[in-house]
């Protein structure tokens, strides 16, 4: 390495310009070859640095999101999941609902891809520079209960609940909540109401949500009132994707029709997003 290269590297380290430090020699050679002006060369190295920072930011956001796996909407098997509303799901991938602080509720029986879709939308959000967090309902309740017992519930709410612009709560309804847990879950939805977007996946129709929320019909109604005010409801019907191969060889028979979940919430009119469209 020449003395000039050493000085440039040192300056880049002081200014935290890591991409320029690695890319400038090749970009300089390219500029000479193309007879580019100094201004054009400067633009290229600054663009390279911006691109590098954006990439590092996406990597950090992806790590903080704690996704269960890397899933994409393109990989979702719409051919098998014939009961999935493709147009609506693809539109959610545009992330416009996040800009409007609207919610998404994915309903359907186990195995139809609710978690896949929620994960895929969350992945798109991280790649768009949106702070995101993915967590199961059970884990969220455990963390909330622990924070409360340690006297740091307010701090946890501010960081983990209000911090992400997109919060994905997976598998609501698989495990019932006690009274305290139901109250904590209500506060999560209430605090994010009209502030940030929340995606909830559940195997239960709205009419049965009280069964997982400590059998508290009043609390459930208040929670649904906030969650469904600005919402996109994605109802998915069909058979379990996980069991399709076993069914082919005759090891398991599942009546998919018996797993279908109703979607209309009790005493609710058709739901519309803030832009007035019906979901």
N, C-alpha and C positions, 0 to 999 in steps of 0.2 A: 504494500500500500504506500502511495506517495505521501509526501508531507501535506499536499493540498487535500488529498482524500481524508487524511487523519483530521485536519482542521474542520472540514465539512462534517465529518462524522461526529466530532465533539460538539459542534454547534447544534446539530440535529438532536443529539442526546440531551443537551441543555434545554432545548425548546420542545422536546418530546415529539419530534417529527420522525417517527420510526420508519414510516413508509418511504419518505424522501431519502432517508439514510441508505436504504437498500436499493431503491429504484433509480436514483439520479444518474449513476454512470451510464446505464443502458439508455435512459431518456436523453442524456446529453449526446451520446453517439447517434441516436436517431435524429436529434435536432440538427446535428452537423450534416448528416446524410441528406436530410430533407431541406437543408438550407433555411431552417426555421429562424424566425426573429427571436430576440431575447424575450420579448413579451410572450410569444407562443410557447417557448421553453418553460418560462415561469408558470404559465397556465397549466401546462402538462404536469409539472411536478406537484403543483398545489392540488390539482384534480386527483392525482394519485394518492396524496395524503388524505384528502377528504374521503375517497373511496375506501382507504384502509381503515379510517376511523369509523365509517359507517359499518363496515364489516365487523369490526371489533365490538361495536355497540350491539349489533344483531346477535352476536355470539353470547354476549353477557345477558341480554334480554332472554335468549333461549334458555340459558342455564338457570336464570332466576324463575322462569316460568314453571319449572319442574313438571314438564309434560311426561305422561306415562310412556310415550314413545313418539317417534317421528311418523306422523300420518299426514297424508295429503288428500284433498278433495278429489284430485285426479285419480288416486288409487282406490277410491270408494267404488265398490261393485254395484253400480246402479242396475246392471242387468239382473243380478240376483235379488237385490233389494227393490223389487218392483213397486213396493208400497212406499218408497221414499220420494217426496216431492222434489225432483231434480232441480227444476227452475228456482224454487225458493232457496234450496241449499246452496246452489251456485251463487245466487245473489248475496247471500250472507258472506260468502268468501270475498266480496268486494269491500267489506268492513264499514260500509256507510252507517250501519246501525250503531257502531261505536262512536262515530262523530256526533250522533244524535242522542247518545246516552240511553239507547233503547236496550231492552233485554231480549233474550232468546230462551225459549223453553223447548227442549227436545223430549218428546213423549213416545213411548213404545215399549214392547216386550223386550226381554233380555236377548242380546245377540243380533239386533237389527242394525247396529252401527252408530248408536247415539254417541258413545265415547269417541269413536273414530272421527265423526263429524266435528264434535266439540274440540278435539285435539287439533284437527286440521285447521279450523278457524283460528284457534289460539296460535298455531304456528305461523299462519299468515300475519297475524297481528304483530308477533315479535319481529318478523322480517320487515314489517312496515314501521318499525321503531316504536311500537306501542308497548308499554309496560303491561305485562300479563302474568297471571298466576293461575295454575291449574291445581285443584285439590279435590279429593273426595269429600262428600258430606260428613262421613264418619271421622276422617282425619281433621277436618275443620273444627268439628265439635270437640275433639280431643285437645287440639291446640288452644281453642277458646277457653275450655274448662281449666287447662293448665295455667294459662295467662291470668285468669281470674283468681285462681288459688294462690298465685304468686304476687298478686296485687299490681299486675301490669296490663290489665285488660284494655285500658284506654290507649296505652302505647301500642299494643298489638292491633287494636282496631284501626288506629291511624296508619300504621305501617302496612299491615298485611291485608286489611279489609278495604280501607279507603285508598291506599297507595296505588294499586293496579287500576289502569283504565278499563281493563277487561279481567273479570274474575270468573273462572269456570268452576262450578260446583257440580261434581259428578256423582251419580248414583244416589240421589235423594230417594228415599223410600225403601231401600234394601234393609236398613236397620232402623228400628223405631227410636225416637228421641224421648228422653225423660223431660219433665217439666222445665228444669233449668236449661237443658240443651235446646228445647224448643224456643224458649225466651231468647237465648243467645242467637239462634238462627234468625229469629224475627228481627233482631237488632242489626244483623248483617244486611238483610234486605232493606230495612228501613233507612240505614245510614247511606246506602249506595243509591237510594231512590232519586232519580233525576240528576244524579251526579256522575255516575259511571255505569258502564254496561256489565250485566251479569248473565252468564249462560248457565242454565240449570238443566241437567238431564235426570229423568225419572222414569221408572217403570209403572208408576201409578197415575191414573187419571186424576184430575183436580178434585173430583168428588171424594177421593179417598186420601187426600193429603193429610186430613186431620188424624188419620190412623197412625201416621208417622210423627205427628207433632203433638204428642202427649194427649191425644183425643180432645184437644182444645179447639172447638169449632170457632170460637170468637177470635182467638189468635190466628188461626188459619185463614179466616176471612180477611182479617186486617193485613196479613202477609200477602195474600193473593191480590188484594186491592192495589198494593204498591207494585208488586212484581209484574202484574198484568196490565198496568196502566199504559205503558208504552212497550209493546211486546210483539215478537214474531214467534208464533207457535208452530213448531214443526212436528206433525204427527206422522210417525213411521209405523207401518204395519208390515207383517210378513213373518217368515220363519227365521230361526237363529242361523246366522252365517257360520258359527262355530260348529254346529251340528250337521251341516249339510252333507259332509263327506260320510259321516256315520249313517245318515239316513239313506244315502245312495246304496250302501251295502246291506241295508235292512236291519241294522243293529238297533235303530231307535226310530220311533214314530212319534211325532209331535203334532198336535192339532193346532196349527197356527191361528186359526180363527178364534180359538178360545183365549189366546193371549192378547188379542187386540184391545187397546185401551181407548176409552172415550176421551174426548178432548175438551168439550165445552165446560167451562167452569160454572159452578152453581150461581144462578141469578146474575149472569153476566151477559151483556149485550155483545155483538160482534166487536172484536178488538181491532183497533186501528193504530198504526204508528203515528208519529208526530207529523209526518208528511201527508196524513190522511188516508193512506192506503190500507186496505184490509189484508191481514195476514192469515 
